[in-house]
Amino acid sequence: MATITATTARQTLPAQLDRVEAGEEISITRHGHIVAVLVSPTSLRERRAPDALRHADQLAQRLEQARTDPIRPAALTTERAEDLVEAVRTDRHSR
């Protein structure tokens, strides 16, 4: 990977873009530290594709598990819900 300074990148941007288009990757430094990398969109997609596929596989596994796992019964019974609603109503009326 080629490395250029930010000043050089600013002065020669069209040439640097031609290099990236030809398949090269270029690091841009400022005060000796890499602050950016010029890379083609195709290369970027190729790098991100494995992660995207892994996440898609994980989602598919979770969906399949959700389809096969039994639905848990409600933690709140109808009677308990009615009791809670009545308690709220009683509390409101007492104010």
ABEGO torsion letter per residue (X at the ends): XBBBBAAAAAAAAAAAAAAAAAGBBBBBBBGGBBABBBBBAAAAAAAAAAAAAAAAAAAAAAAAAAAABBBBBBABBAAAAAAAAAAAAAAAAAX
